[in-house]
């Protein structure tokens, strides 16, 4: 019976590894099944209230903000999406507070996630190669590949979320090689190299700048860390030089990256450049925050306040109903300084836990997301929220087998 329960729980965890290719209409299914399974496997152990409250604080602040927001119906929709902020901590700290994840299970999860992102990339590349309908908008700095990937049947993703999946997969591949967690038969090495190549190709085609910058910074930190420690210094310097050359080429030949060094895109609103949109969005978000810095506007009214500002800026911003495109600003507008502080405490506490546990993978995952939070509201959709919250909890517990008594 104990072994059966262990297999069930392991299967529920591994289901999250297929998240990139789970149809969008049922993205929340892994969370629901994990919750129901944990109810069935509930342990009578001491509840870890401290970590539960730290990791679920945003959800409770959302609930409180309903008391002073005007657009209640929209606020409830936001809270429904944010249920993962409550359910995952509930599973790990209340229903199953003594969970331990074995290294074998953790490694299997990494491999399956790499497999699922590779499948996603192959589907995306197939649709890109065979597509003969999608065109660039005239005089508009659009990206054909991004449009196609978003419109893939069933599993199509916003380019930013798809790029995050690819970026995480690349981090996992590097981690597996670095830690020698596989036996590395010829087939395994070829698979990891093939997966890395395919995911990098699609990542460059999508050109999500936040993800690319985050990966470059993580790689620089890794190389500098090894050089400082005296590990393979010559190789480290060579890789740094090669990385520098690749970055220069990226800024030169990739038009979305090249846009970053066109300084005129930061000064006025120009529909040909996404930078121009972001500057004006950030200006609106900061001005709105100044209007209610302590409590924010609540989950229901934040977008209405942004739209009101857009109406004075440009009709394109208003018509597209853009969010703040910055996760830190998003919490600041919705929940004020209280929400921003709660979110920062959540991030810092989990990073410190990973650091004290010497868990480099979890540290890299947290840093990767924290950098991407500056350019995207990753946690406003299930496609971004579920994986992030699951990673935070799943990777924080390792090196021990799952014991069910």
One Martini backbone bead per residue (centre of mass of N, CA, C, O) as a GRO file, in nm:
protein
  405
    1UNK     BB    1   0.059   0.062  -0.022
    2UNK     BB    2   0.299   0.253   0.008
    3UNK     BB    3   0.409   0.210  -0.279
    4UNK     BB    4   0.156   0.307  -0.428
    5UNK     BB    5   0.152   0.595  -0.314
    6UNK     BB    6   0.429   0.672  -0.424
    7UNK     BB    7   0.363   0.639  -0.725
    8UNK     BB    8   0.139   0.844  -0.735
    9UNK     BB    9   0.300   1.093  -0.642
   10UNK     BB   10   0.516   1.079  -0.860
   11UNK     BB   11   0.320   1.107  -1.101
   12UNK     BB   12   0.212   1.389  -1.023
   13UNK     BB   13   0.484   1.531  -1.051
   14UNK     BB   14   0.557   1.439  -1.352
   15UNK     BB   15   0.321   1.581  -1.497
   16UNK     BB   16   0.461   1.868  -1.496
   17UNK     BB   17   0.676   1.799  -1.724
   18UNK     BB   18   0.427   1.831  -1.955
   19UNK     BB   19   0.326   2.128  -1.964
   20UNK     BB   20   0.407   2.241  -2.257
   21UNK     BB   21   0.190   1.998  -2.388
   22UNK     BB   22  -0.051   2.094  -2.249
   23UNK     BB   23  -0.341   2.191  -2.298
   24UNK     BB   24  -0.474   2.501  -2.235
   25UNK     BB   25  -0.761   2.403  -2.125
   26UNK     BB   26  -0.571   2.204  -1.901
   27UNK     BB   27  -0.336   2.341  -1.726
   28UNK     BB   28  -0.467   2.285  -1.426
   29UNK     BB   29  -0.463   1.972  -1.385
   30UNK     BB   30  -0.206   1.911  -1.213
   31UNK     BB   31  -0.307   2.067  -0.963
   32UNK     BB   32  -0.566   1.913  -0.908
   33UNK     BB   33  -0.441   1.626  -0.882
   34UNK     BB   34  -0.243   1.693  -0.651
   35UNK     BB   35  -0.456   1.776  -0.448
   36UNK     BB   36  -0.626   1.515  -0.448
   37UNK     BB   37  -0.390   1.323  -0.384
   38UNK     BB   38  -0.312   1.463  -0.110
   39UNK     BB   39  -0.575   1.403   0.033
   40UNK     BB   40  -0.541   1.092   0.017
   41UNK     BB   41  -0.218   1.127   0.137
   42UNK     BB   42  -0.249   1.236   0.406
   43UNK     BB   43  -0.065   1.372   0.675
   44UNK     BB   44   0.010   1.344   1.032
   45UNK     BB   45   0.165   1.642   1.065
   46UNK     BB   46   0.351   1.904   1.108
   47UNK     BB   47   0.279   2.217   1.031
   48UNK     BB   48   0.413   2.461   0.792
   49UNK     BB   49   0.326   2.778   0.843
   50UNK     BB   50   0.549   2.972   0.758
   51UNK     BB   51   0.582   2.879   0.458
   52UNK     BB   52   0.289   2.901   0.378
   53UNK     BB   53   0.257   3.211   0.424
   54UNK     BB   54   0.485   3.307   0.240
   55UNK     BB   55   0.382   3.143  -0.032
   56UNK     BB   56   0.057   3.264   0.007
   57UNK     BB   57   0.029   3.579   0.047
   58UNK     BB   58  -0.079   3.686  -0.226
   59UNK     BB   59  -0.357   3.557  -0.215
   60UNK     BB   60  -0.458   3.700   0.046
   61UNK     BB   61  -0.421   3.988  -0.068
   62UNK     BB   62  -0.625   3.957  -0.291
   63UNK     BB   63  -0.869   3.915  -0.111
   64UNK     BB   64  -0.848   4.184   0.044
   65UNK     BB   65  -0.865   4.374  -0.217
   66UNK     BB   66  -1.178   4.334  -0.263
   67UNK     BB   67  -1.266   4.559  -0.045
   68UNK     BB   68  -1.134   4.812  -0.256
   69UNK     BB   69  -1.255   4.723  -0.514
   70UNK     BB   70  -1.473   4.762  -0.795
   71UNK     BB   71  -1.396   4.516  -0.995
   72UNK     BB   72  -1.500   4.221  -0.894
   73UNK     BB   73  -1.520   4.025  -1.136
   74UNK     BB   74  -1.225   4.059  -1.229
   75UNK     BB   75  -1.093   3.987  -0.958
   76UNK     BB   76  -1.194   3.692  -0.949
   77UNK     BB   77  -1.045   3.598  -1.202
   78UNK     BB   78  -0.763   3.646  -1.086
   79UNK     BB   79  -0.794   3.455  -0.840
   80UNK     BB   80  -0.838   3.196  -0.997
   81UNK     BB   81  -0.555   3.197  -1.127
   82UNK     BB   82  -0.409   3.228  -0.824
   83UNK     BB   83  -0.458   2.946  -0.676
   84UNK     BB   84  -0.168   2.831  -0.685
   85UNK     BB   85  -0.065   3.004  -0.441
   86UNK     BB   86  -0.229   2.797  -0.252
   87UNK     BB   87  -0.218   2.491  -0.334
   88UNK     BB   88   0.083   2.419  -0.333
   89UNK     BB   89   0.146   2.497  -0.036
   90UNK     BB   90  -0.072   2.311   0.080
   91UNK     BB   91   0.062   2.048  -0.005
   92UNK     BB   92   0.367   2.092   0.117
   93UNK     BB   93   0.274   2.221   0.428
   94UNK     BB   94   0.000   2.045   0.507
   95UNK     BB   95  -0.064   1.769   0.363
   96UNK     BB   96   0.280   1.736   0.289
   97UNK     BB   97   0.527   1.829   0.506
   98UNK     BB   98   0.728   1.547   0.458
   99UNK     BB   99   0.839   1.581   0.190
  100UNK     BB  100   1.057   1.381  -0.029
  101UNK     BB  101   1.297   1.412  -0.290
  102UNK     BB  102   1.449   1.232  -0.503
  103UNK     BB  103   1.705   1.229  -0.724
  104UNK     BB  104   1.569   1.042  -0.928
  105UNK     BB  105   1.307   1.205  -0.963
  106UNK     BB  106   1.437   1.472  -1.041
  107UNK     BB  107   1.582   1.369  -1.296
  108UNK     BB  108   1.329   1.266  -1.441
  109UNK     BB  109   1.197   1.541  -1.462
  110UNK     BB  110   1.409   1.683  -1.634
  111UNK     BB  111   1.393   1.491  -1.877
  112UNK     BB  112   1.085   1.524  -1.937
  113UNK     BB  113   1.095   1.829  -1.984
  114UNK     BB  114   1.287   1.819  -2.223
  115UNK     BB  115   1.106   1.646  -2.399
  116UNK     BB  116   0.859   1.842  -2.409
  117UNK     BB  117   1.012   2.086  -2.535
  118UNK     BB  118   1.102   1.937  -2.789
  119UNK     BB  119   0.823   1.878  -2.895
  120UNK     BB  120   0.735   2.171  -2.910
  121UNK     BB  121   0.959   2.263  -3.107
  122UNK     BB  122   0.886   2.072  -3.340
  123UNK     BB  123   0.605   2.177  -3.385
  124UNK     BB  124   0.683   2.472  -3.433
  125UNK     BB  125   0.876   2.423  -3.675
  126UNK     BB  126   0.667   2.291  -3.855
  127UNK     BB  127   0.474   2.538  -3.873
  128UNK     BB  128   0.685   2.737  -3.982
  129UNK     BB  129   0.767   2.579  -4.243
  130UNK     BB  130   0.452   2.531  -4.353
  131UNK     BB  131   0.389   2.821  -4.355
  132UNK     BB  132   0.185   3.046  -4.600
  133UNK     BB  133   0.017   3.297  -4.446
  134UNK     BB  134   0.197   3.436  -4.266
  135UNK     BB  135   0.265   3.786  -4.212
  136UNK     BB  136   0.395   4.073  -4.221
  137UNK     BB  137   0.342   4.371  -4.126
  138UNK     BB  138   0.312   4.663  -4.248
  139UNK     BB  139   0.535   4.864  -4.097
  140UNK     BB  140   0.592   4.625  -3.880
  141UNK     BB  141   0.765   4.494  -3.593
  142UNK     BB  142   0.728   4.191  -3.645
  143UNK     BB  143   0.683   3.823  -3.583
  144UNK     BB  144   0.615   3.540  -3.740
  145UNK     BB  145   0.697   3.320  -3.533
  146UNK     BB  146   0.527   3.425  -3.295
  147UNK     BB  147   0.251   3.393  -3.427
  148UNK     BB  148   0.259   3.089  -3.485
  149UNK     BB  149   0.309   2.980  -3.195
  150UNK     BB  150   0.041   3.105  -3.078
  151UNK     BB  151  -0.141   2.928  -3.314
  152UNK     BB  152  -0.116   2.660  -3.212
  153UNK     BB  153  -0.280   2.393  -3.161
  154UNK     BB  154  -0.360   2.375  -2.811
  155UNK     BB  155  -0.021   2.465  -2.748
  156UNK     BB  156  -0.017   2.749  -2.786
  157UNK     BB  157   0.206   3.035  -2.721
  158UNK     BB  158   0.324   3.279  -2.584
  159UNK     BB  159   0.644   3.366  -2.648
  160UNK     BB  160   0.733   3.410  -2.350
  161UNK     BB  161   0.646   3.130  -2.238
  162UNK     BB  162   0.792   2.953  -2.440
  163UNK     BB  163   1.076   3.067  -2.369
  164UNK     BB  164   1.079   2.974  -2.076
  165UNK     BB  165   1.073   2.675  -2.131
  166UNK     BB  166   1.340   2.675  -2.293
  167UNK     BB  167   1.522   2.798  -2.074
  168UNK     BB  168   1.479   2.580  -1.860
  169UNK     BB  169   1.577   2.343  -2.031
  170UNK     BB  170   1.870   2.447  -2.059
  171UNK     BB  171   1.932   2.440  -1.758
  172UNK     BB  172   1.888   2.135  -1.727
  173UNK     BB  173   2.104   2.039  -1.925
  174UNK     BB  174   2.346   2.166  -1.781
  175UNK     BB  175   2.298   2.023  -1.509
  176UNK     BB  176   2.332   1.730  -1.607
  177UNK     BB  177   2.621   1.764  -1.708
  178UNK     BB  178   2.754   1.883  -1.450
  179UNK     BB  179   2.640   1.635  -1.248
  180UNK     BB  180   2.623   1.355  -1.373
  181UNK     BB  181   2.310   1.218  -1.369
  182UNK     BB  182   2.394   1.045  -1.603
  183UNK     BB  183   2.539   0.783  -1.783
  184UNK     BB  184   2.606   0.868  -2.077
  185UNK     BB  185   2.522   0.761  -2.322
  186UNK     BB  186   2.518   0.820  -2.645
  187UNK     BB  187   2.210   0.874  -2.659
  188UNK     BB  188   2.193   1.084  -2.431
  189UNK     BB  189   2.385   1.295  -2.547
  190UNK     BB  190   2.240   1.336  -2.816
  191UNK     BB  191   1.972   1.427  -2.699
  192UNK     BB  192   2.072   1.680  -2.541
  193UNK     BB  193   2.199   1.820  -2.785
  194UNK     BB  194   1.946   1.826  -2.961
  195UNK     BB  195   1.763   1.979  -2.763
  196UNK     BB  196   1.938   2.229  -2.732
  197UNK     BB  197   1.937   2.311  -3.029
  198UNK     BB  198   1.630   2.332  -3.082
  199UNK     BB  199   1.570   2.538  -2.850
  200UNK     BB  200   1.761   2.762  -2.951
  201UNK     BB  201   1.638   2.810  -3.226
  202UNK     BB  202   1.355   2.895  -3.123
  203UNK     BB  203   1.447   3.118  -2.932
  204UNK     BB  204   1.571   3.300  -3.159
  205UNK     BB  205   1.307   3.326  -3.323
  206UNK     BB  206   1.142   3.463  -3.088
  207UNK     BB  207   1.306   3.686  -2.928
  208UNK     BB  208   1.309   3.687  -2.611
  209UNK     BB  209   1.486   3.907  -2.432
  210UNK     BB  210   1.462   3.826  -2.136
  211UNK     BB  211   1.555   3.530  -2.169
  212UNK     BB  212   1.825   3.580  -2.309
  213UNK     BB  213   1.950   3.760  -2.092
  214UNK     BB  214   1.928   3.559  -1.859
  215UNK     BB  215   2.110   3.338  -1.983
  216UNK     BB  216   2.360   3.512  -2.020
  217UNK     BB  217   2.400   3.589  -1.722
  218UNK     BB  218   2.420   3.301  -1.611
  219UNK     BB  219   2.666   3.222  -1.782
  220UNK     BB  220   2.856   3.439  -1.677
  221UNK     BB  221   2.845   3.361  -1.379
  222UNK     BB  222   2.953   3.075  -1.419
  223UNK     BB  223   3.227   3.147  -1.551
  224UNK     BB  224   3.333   3.341  -1.333
  225UNK     BB  225   3.319   3.143  -1.097
  226UNK     BB  226   3.530   2.942  -1.218
  227UNK     BB  227   3.763   3.142  -1.252
  228UNK     BB  228   3.787   3.230  -0.954
  229UNK     BB  229   3.826   2.914  -0.862
  230UNK     BB  230   4.027   2.786  -1.090
  231UNK     BB  231   3.833   2.658  -1.314
  232UNK     BB  232   3.910   2.642  -1.619
  233UNK     BB  233   4.023   2.928  -1.719
  234UNK     BB  234   4.078   2.911  -2.022
  235UNK     BB  235   3.798   2.811  -2.103
  236UNK     BB  236   3.644   3.048  -1.975
  237UNK     BB  237   3.764   3.274  -2.152
  238UNK     BB  238   3.678   3.157  -2.422
  239UNK     BB  239   3.371   3.154  -2.364
  240UNK     BB  240   3.345   3.458  -2.310
  241UNK     BB  241   3.435   3.548  -2.591
  242UNK     BB  242   3.219   3.392  -2.749
  243UNK     BB  243   2.979   3.524  -2.610
  244UNK     BB  244   3.042   3.813  -2.697
  245UNK     BB  245   3.020   3.758  -3.001
  246UNK     BB  246   2.727   3.651  -2.999
  247UNK     BB  247   2.599   3.909  -2.888
  248UNK     BB  248   2.683   4.097  -3.116
  249UNK     BB  249   2.536   3.937  -3.338
  250UNK     BB  250   2.256   3.957  -3.216
  251UNK     BB  251   2.242   4.277  -3.227
  252UNK     BB  252   2.292   4.289  -3.542
  253UNK     BB  253   2.084   4.049  -3.677
  254UNK     BB  254   1.862   4.091  -3.463
  255UNK     BB  255   1.591   4.297  -3.467
  256UNK     BB  256   1.492   4.283  -3.169
  257UNK     BB  257   1.772   4.335  -3.044
  258UNK     BB  258   1.849   4.593  -3.208
  259UNK     BB  259   1.628   4.772  -3.079
  260UNK     BB  260   1.779   4.822  -2.803
  261UNK     BB  261   1.998   5.032  -2.965
  262UNK     BB  262   1.750   5.224  -3.031
  263UNK     BB  263   1.711   5.521  -2.871
  264UNK     BB  264   1.452   5.643  -3.014
  265UNK     BB  265   1.246   5.424  -2.886
  266UNK     BB  266   1.242   5.581  -2.587
  267UNK     BB  267   1.100   5.877  -2.654
  268UNK     BB  268   0.864   5.762  -2.843
  269UNK     BB  269   0.574   5.668  -2.992
  270UNK     BB  270   0.617   5.352  -3.177
  271UNK     BB  271   0.467   5.090  -3.353
  272UNK     BB  272   0.751   4.951  -3.455
  273UNK     BB  273   0.820   4.940  -3.131
  274UNK     BB  274   0.823   4.779  -2.828
  275UNK     BB  275   0.981   4.979  -2.656
  276UNK     BB  276   0.783   5.214  -2.680
  277UNK     BB  277   0.557   5.078  -2.527
  278UNK     BB  278   0.702   5.018  -2.258
  279UNK     BB  279   0.769   5.303  -2.168
  280UNK     BB  280   0.467   5.392  -2.148
  281UNK     BB  281   0.374   5.173  -1.955
  282UNK     BB  282   0.568   5.241  -1.722
  283UNK     BB  283   0.476   5.530  -1.680
  284UNK     BB  284   0.189   5.457  -1.600
  285UNK     BB  285   0.251   5.264  -1.363
  286UNK     BB  286   0.407   5.468  -1.187
  287UNK     BB  287   0.184   5.686  -1.168
  288UNK     BB  288  -0.027   5.502  -1.039
  289UNK     BB  289   0.129   5.420  -0.787
  290UNK     BB  290   0.145   5.714  -0.668
  291UNK     BB  291  -0.172   5.724  -0.608
  292UNK     BB  292  -0.132   5.414  -0.446
  293UNK     BB  293   0.128   5.295  -0.261
  294UNK     BB  294   0.016   5.102  -0.021
  295UNK     BB  295  -0.259   4.937  -0.157
  296UNK     BB  296  -0.361   5.013  -0.414
  297UNK     BB  297  -0.640   4.887  -0.641
  298UNK     BB  298  -0.657   4.607  -0.682
  299UNK     BB  299  -0.744   4.338  -0.885
  300UNK     BB  300  -0.981   4.498  -1.045
  301UNK     BB  301  -0.843   4.810  -1.109
  302UNK     BB  302  -0.561   4.816  -1.242
  303UNK     BB  303  -0.636   4.799  -1.548
  304UNK     BB  304  -0.821   5.046  -1.554
  305UNK     BB  305  -0.596   5.248  -1.483
  306UNK     BB  306  -0.422   5.193  -1.727
  307UNK     BB  307  -0.635   5.257  -1.946
  308UNK     BB  308  -0.672   5.550  -1.863
  309UNK     BB  309  -0.381   5.629  -1.935
  310UNK     BB  310  -0.382   5.536  -2.235
  311UNK     BB  311  -0.600   5.741  -2.336
  312UNK     BB  312  -0.363   5.975  -2.319
  313UNK     BB  313  -0.147   5.842  -2.506
  314UNK     BB  314  -0.274   5.577  -2.680
  315UNK     BB  315  -0.488   5.376  -2.859
  316UNK     BB  316  -0.315   5.118  -2.884
  317UNK     BB  317  -0.289   5.061  -2.583
  318UNK     BB  318  -0.592   5.039  -2.527
  319UNK     BB  319  -0.678   4.818  -2.736
  320UNK     BB  320  -0.460   4.599  -2.603
  321UNK     BB  321  -0.466   4.583  -2.292
  322UNK     BB  322  -0.212   4.634  -2.133
  323UNK     BB  323   0.000   4.544  -1.919
  324UNK     BB  324   0.290   4.619  -1.724
  325UNK     BB  325   0.540   4.429  -1.798
  326UNK     BB  326   0.579   4.392  -1.470
  327UNK     BB  327   0.568   4.219  -1.182
  328UNK     BB  328   0.635   4.439  -0.973
  329UNK     BB  329   0.427   4.647  -1.076
  330UNK     BB  330   0.177   4.473  -1.053
  331UNK     BB  331   0.181   4.446  -0.739
  332UNK     BB  332   0.190   4.753  -0.681
  333UNK     BB  333  -0.086   4.823  -0.808
  334UNK     BB  334  -0.266   4.612  -0.659
  335UNK     BB  335  -0.098   4.613  -0.343
  336UNK     BB  336   0.138   4.771  -0.319
  337UNK     BB  337   0.391   4.766  -0.097
  338UNK     BB  338   0.286   4.517   0.046
  339UNK     BB  339   0.298   4.329  -0.205
  340UNK     BB  340   0.594   4.371  -0.281
  341UNK     BB  341   0.715   4.274  -0.013
  342UNK     BB  342   0.587   3.991  -0.013
  343UNK     BB  343   0.726   3.902  -0.278
  344UNK     BB  344   1.020   3.949  -0.186
  345UNK     BB  345   1.014   3.756   0.052
  346UNK     BB  346   0.951   3.506  -0.112
  347UNK     BB  347   1.208   3.513  -0.289
  348UNK     BB  348   1.432   3.538  -0.072
  349UNK     BB  349   1.360   3.294   0.105
  350UNK     BB  350   1.397   3.080  -0.125
  351UNK     BB  351   1.686   3.152  -0.196
  352UNK     BB  352   1.812   3.107   0.084
  353UNK     BB  353   1.735   2.813   0.098
  354UNK     BB  354   1.895   2.724  -0.151
  355UNK     BB  355   2.170   2.824  -0.049
  356UNK     BB  356   2.179   2.659   0.221
  357UNK     BB  357   2.138   2.384   0.036
  358UNK     BB  358   2.311   2.397  -0.226
  359UNK     BB  359   2.095   2.472  -0.470
  360UNK     BB  360   2.164   2.558  -0.787
  361UNK     BB  361   1.908   2.512  -0.947
  362UNK     BB  362   1.712   2.685  -0.780
  363UNK     BB  363   1.873   2.944  -0.803
  364UNK     BB  364   1.857   2.967  -1.114
  365UNK     BB  365   1.549   2.972  -1.137
  366UNK     BB  366   1.501   3.227  -0.967
  367UNK     BB  367   1.680   3.421  -1.126
  368UNK     BB  368   1.546   3.385  -1.398
  369UNK     BB  369   1.268   3.492  -1.310
  370UNK     BB  370   1.348   3.765  -1.184
  371UNK     BB  371   1.445   3.885  -1.456
  372UNK     BB  372   1.170   3.839  -1.614
  373UNK     BB  373   0.991   4.028  -1.431
  374UNK     BB  374   1.091   4.300  -1.575
  375UNK     BB  375   0.927   4.217  -1.872
  376UNK     BB  376   0.697   4.034  -1.724
  377UNK     BB  377   0.368   3.892  -1.648
  378UNK     BB  378   0.394   3.575  -1.559
  379UNK     BB  379   0.159   3.554  -1.307
  380UNK     BB  380  -0.127   3.601  -1.487
  381UNK     BB  381  -0.082   3.308  -1.594
  382UNK     BB  382  -0.085   2.972  -1.598
  383UNK     BB  383   0.164   2.931  -1.789
  384UNK     BB  384   0.351   3.077  -1.558
  385UNK     BB  385   0.262   3.013  -1.261
  386UNK     BB  386   0.267   2.703  -1.217
  387UNK     BB  387   0.568   2.641  -1.267
  388UNK     BB  388   0.696   2.832  -1.065
  389UNK     BB  389   0.562   2.724  -0.805
  390UNK     BB  390   0.649   2.432  -0.840
  391UNK     BB  391   0.956   2.469  -0.846
  392UNK     BB  392   0.990   2.597  -0.566
  393UNK     BB  393   0.887   2.326  -0.420
  394UNK     BB  394   1.021   2.078  -0.560
  395UNK     BB  395   1.336   2.183  -0.541
  396UNK     BB  396   1.353   2.225  -0.215
  397UNK     BB  397   1.325   1.901  -0.215
  398UNK     BB  398   1.595   1.670  -0.142
  399UNK     BB  399   1.783   1.356  -0.113
  400UNK     BB  400   1.508   1.213  -0.044
  401UNK     BB  401   1.283   0.995   0.009
  402UNK     BB  402   0.966   0.897  -0.008
  403UNK     BB  403   0.766   0.899   0.290
  404UNK     BB  404   0.503   0.666   0.387
  405UNK     BB  405   0.310   0.611   0.699
   0.00000   0.00000   0.00000
